[in-house]
Amino acid sequence: MMRERLEALAPSSIEIIDDSARHAGHAGARSGGGHYRLRIVADAFAGKSTLARHRLVYQALGELMRHEIHALAIDARSAAELHSQNQ
């Protein structure tokens, strides 16, 4: 479900890592919310601050952020940033 919602950002790459098992017994885990790490590359992030990038991700995920996701670590980059990092 997360991947489908994030497609709204037209990403060239998405990696979602479910860390929920590492947080078993945690208050958020008990209420059903998962713990995830997200690595996403999309041109939609070009020229935007970290806060603006996170807001785009939260907006794309919508209701999932309120009900199914308890914690989300986000690494959001543009394709140009990823390319320059790999040089």
SVG drawing of the C-alpha trace seen along z (x, -y; Angstrom):
<svg xmlns="http://www.w3.org/2000/svg" viewBox="-7 -24 40 33">
<polyline fill="none" stroke="black" stroke-width="0.4" points="0.0,0.0 2.8,-2.4 4.5,-1.8 1.3,-2.5 0.8,-5.8 4.3,-6.9 4.0,-6.4 2.3,-9.9 5.8,-11.3 6.9,-9.6 9.9,-8.0 12.8,-6.4 13.5,-4.2 11.7,-3.2 13.0,-1.0 10.8,-0.3 12.3,1.6 9.9,2.9 11.6,2.6 8.4,3.4 9.8,6.6 12.7,4.7 10.1,2.7 7.9,5.5 6.4,4.4 6.8,0.7 3.6,-1.3 3.2,-2.1 3.7,1.5 1.1,2.6 -1.5,0.3 -0.8,1.8 1.4,-1.0 4.5,0.2 8.0,-1.1 9.6,-1.7 12.6,-3.1 12.1,-4.7 14.7,-5.4 13.1,-7.2 14.6,-9.0 12.3,-11.3 12.8,-14.5 10.0,-16.0 12.6,-16.5 15.0,-18.7 15.6,-22.0 13.5,-21.3 14.6,-21.3 14.5,-18.2 11.3,-19.4 9.6,-20.0 10.6,-16.6 9.2,-14.9 5.9,-16.9 5.6,-15.6 6.1,-12.0 3.6,-12.5 1.1,-14.0 1.5,-11.1 1.0,-8.6 -2.1,-10.4 -4.1,-8.4 -1.5,-5.7 0.6,-8.1 -2.3,-8.3 -3.3,-4.7 -0.8,-2.2 2.6,-3.9 3.8,-4.7 7.4,-5.7 9.0,-6.5 12.6,-7.3 12.9,-9.0 15.9,-9.4 14.5,-11.4 16.8,-12.5 16.5,-13.8 18.1,-11.7 20.7,-14.4 21.7,-14.2 22.0,-10.4 24.0,-10.7 26.5,-13.2 26.9,-11.1 27.8,-8.1 30.5,-9.9"/>
</svg>
